[in-house]
């Protein structure tokens, strides 16, 4: 089962608690209602897992004792909820934006309708996102790379319709602040995803001073590659469905380092 199916099936939702668990409860309710229209739900694996799977801990619990599946689901629910509220931040949500969301995150066609229903549930307005962002910040406390990747997913949603609206930027900046990133760090993350390989300042993407020695630049670069390697991120809870985003970020880091090497003549 894909991570999207686990979300819609309500897996671990009630054990998670807090606003993320609540929205998963709504998703499970919608899914069960849809299944009842076509037949019994007791034999459906999503229904069974909803009632048997949990990772323990409530809204304020740390993720240190959570299992990998719990991390993956929490990350995915956060993307759906915060992404939906982000899409509404510029005052409207178009069908193109919803279609772009489903396309960017490779949602299977058989689960697209249920994910879309949850997206619609969460996008009622741009207010009320703070509790969701705070719970995510608590759950992934101490794992700034995962929080950066979640911001990266939001940047993808923001630019999916071809327009990066000031209200969308304001929204993501507020989420980043709740995650614990200062304005300078937010700008670095923004440049990584919005400007990408054509960013004007490769040093900003690597978060290293232009006055740093070649050795210091190499050290920072190698640390970034190690911390952002897809295998490591998946071990920390990044779902397989988001691995393309991780690869894109890593490509941007590599491109920034290549530009610095060319400028400095580093071999």
PyMOL commands that set and color helices and strands:
alter all, ss='L'
color gray80, all
select helices_A, chain A and resi 3-8+13-16+18-38+45-52+63-65+68-88+95-104+109-122+130-139+144-159+166-179+183-198+202-206+214-227+230-236+240-264
alter helices_A, ss='H'
color red, helices_A
deselect
rebuild
show_as cartoon
